[in-house]
């Protein structure tokens, strides 16, 4: 099982945030908003639902922290709009 780790401004899989096998990055915009700006999944992990796992981890954290998401990353934007269970965290 792959372990998802929380970085400084990301959720990632791999040995380090600087050299991940998969990563979803964000930046803060004010106190209660985060902008999700990038998702990357390496070729060796593609097609295994890793992007969805990273997004679920991010959403769980956002809910726990009472924040909202502004999706700039096209993958995250599509997933958030498609899945009604995520609409509560959209800004």
Residue pairs with C-beta under 8 A, 6 or more apart in sequence:
2 13
2 21
2 45
2 50
2 53
3 13
4 11
4 12
4 13
4 53
4 54
4 57
5 11
5 12
5 13
5 17
6 57
6 61
7 17
7 23
8 17
9 25
9 26
9 27
9 28
10 17
10 20
10 23
10 24
10 25
10 26
11 23
11 24
11 54
11 57
11 58
11 61
12 20
12 21
12 22
12 23
12 24
12 54
13 20
13 21
13 22
13 23
13 45
13 50
13 54
14 20
14 21
14 22
14 23
17 23
20 40
20 42
21 41
21 42
21 44
21 45
22 40
22 41
22 42
22 45
22 50
22 51
22 54
23 38
23 39
23 40
23 54
24 36
24 38
24 39
24 40
24 51
24 54
24 55
24 58
24 73
24 76
25 36
25 37
25 38
25 39
26 34
26 35
26 36
26 37
26 58
26 69
27 34
27 35
27 37
28 34
28 35
29 35
29 70
32 66
32 67
32 68
33 67
33 68
33 69
33 70
33 91
34 62
34 67
34 68
34 69
34 70
35 69
35 70
35 71
35 72
36 58
36 69
36 70
36 71
36 72
36 73
36 76
37 72
37 73
38 73
39 51
39 54
39 55
39 73
39 75
39 76
41 50
41 51
51 75
51 79
52 79
55 76
55 79
55 80
58 69
59 69
59 86
59 89
62 68
62 69
62 89
63 88
63 89
67 89
68 89
68 90
68 91
69 76
69 80
69 89
69 90
69 91
70 91
71 77
71 80
71 90
79 86
80 86
80 87
80 89
80 90
81 90
